[in-house]
Amino acid sequence: MIRHNLLSLWVLLALSLAGAVAHAADPPGEGDRAAIQAVIDSQIAAFRRDDGEAAFSYAAPAIRHMFGTVDNFMAMVRGGYRPVYRPQAYHFGAVTVVDGQIVQKVHIVGPDGGAVTAFYIMEQQPDGSWRIAGCSLGAPEERSA
């Protein structure tokens, strides 16, 4: 029950961020794309080694506030985001702007061999760094990762 509630909160927050995230007119430049991908790479690496503290550190402030603790965050990820938590393989797709939000597509082969596309909503912080403000999983856009 708690796991389902946490997942629901995560999805609701990701969907409601349209009003909270600064609106961007253009996709980020090459330097920002590289920084965005480095954040996602680093979080996935932290998941793979079960380093919840590090994984949680890549979440945007609103996500950190919503989950409150590393344990709550990791329970949500383990329960609802297995492909992100334990990918067999992944590669980055396009960075797009959707409703003013920067979205990084990541094509993933999950632990069960199934393909999904993860849509990471990225938020630039006042210091210029990037953090993950939400993630949703969808049907695969490409067959291999």
Buried (B, 14 or more C-beta within 10 A) or exposed (E): EEEEEBBEBBBEBBEEBEEEBEEBEEBBEEEBBEBBBEBBBBBBEBBEEEBBEBBBBBBBEBBBEBBEEBEBBBBBBBBBBBBBBBBBEBEBBEBEBEEEBBBBBBBBBBEEEEBBBBBBBBBBEEEEEBBBBBBBBEEBEEEEB
